Amino acid sequence: MNYLETERACRRGDTTAEAIHQRLVATRLMTGLSQKELAANAGIKYTTFRSQEQSGAPSVQLMSYFLSAFSVDFNFILGGDPARLPADVLQEILKHLG
């Protein structure tokens, strides 16, 4: 996948709730954790996590968890910018982006 294809898959610059939702789901799937496991690891309630993922409105706490545990940068989650993602993380996330 070339640079432009990667940016399209990540929906770079798309800050809609739907785009953020897709990136959150892809990031969670990349981790291999269920929603319940990820919520517990992030220190938030399962229902809160599920709501944030579905609505495309992640909390700072959730984004901080993704950054510290998986090196997934805020700029990727909120704006689709893949530039700060480690190559292996980006490749795994791309597998889950439609």
C-alpha positions in Angstrom: 0.0 0.0 0.0 1.5 3.4 -1.0 1.3 6.6 1.0 -1.8 7.9 -0.7 -3.7 4.6 -0.3 -2.7 4.6 3.4 -4.0 8.1 3.9 -7.2 7.2 2.2 -7.7 4.1 4.3 -7.0 6.1 7.5 -9.4 8.8 6.3 -6.8 11.5 7.0 -8.4 14.8 7.8 -11.8 13.3 8.3 -12.9 14.3 11.8 -16.5 13.1 11.6 -17.8 10.8 14.3 -18.1 8.0 11.8 -14.4 8.2 10.8 -13.3 8.4 14.4 -15.6 5.4 15.2 -13.9 3.4 12.4 -10.4 4.2 13.6 -11.4 3.3 17.2 -12.8 0.0 16.1 -9.7 -0.8 14.0 -7.4 0.2 16.8 -9.3 -2.0 19.3 -9.2 -4.9 16.8 -5.5 -4.4 16.3 -5.0 -4.9 20.1 -6.7 -8.3 20.0 -8.7 -7.3 23.1 -12.5 -7.4 23.5 -14.4 -4.3 24.4 -14.7 -5.5 28.0 -11.0 -6.3 28.3 -9.9 -3.1 26.7 -12.2 -1.0 29.0 -10.9 -2.8 32.1 -7.3 -2.3 31.0 -8.0 1.4 30.3 -9.7 1.8 33.7 -13.1 2.8 32.4 -16.5 1.1 32.6 -17.4 -1.2 29.7 -20.6 0.8 29.0 -18.6 4.0 28.8 -16.0 2.5 26.5 -18.8 1.0 24.2 -20.5 4.4 24.1 -17.3 6.2 23.2 -16.4 3.8 20.5 -19.9 3.8 19.0 -20.3 7.5 19.1 -16.8 8.3 17.8 -16.2 10.4 20.8 -13.2 9.0 22.8 -12.2 10.4 26.1 -8.8 11.7 26.9 -8.4 8.8 29.2 -9.1 6.3 26.5 -6.8 8.0 24.0 -4.1 8.2 26.6 -4.4 4.5 27.2 -4.1 3.7 23.4 -1.0 5.9 23.3 0.8 4.5 26.3 -0.2 0.8 25.8 -0.1 0.6 21.9 1.7 3.7 20.6 -1.5 4.9 18.9 -1.3 8.6 18.7 -4.2 11.0 19.3 -3.7 12.5 15.9 -4.5 9.2 14.3 -7.6 8.6 16.3 -9.1 12.0 15.9 -7.8 13.0 12.5 -6.6 9.9 10.7 -2.9 11.0 10.6 -0.8 7.8 10.3 2.6 9.7 10.5 3.3 9.1 14.1 2.3 5.4 14.3 5.0 2.8 14.4 5.1 0.9 11.1 4.0 -2.4 12.7 1.1 -0.8 14.5 0.0 1.0 11.3 0.1 -2.3 9.3 -2.0 -4.0 11.9 -4.6 -1.2 12.0 -4.8 -1.1 8.2 -5.9 -4.7 8.2 -9.0 -3.6 10.1 -9.9 -0.4 8.3 -12.6 -1.0 5.6 
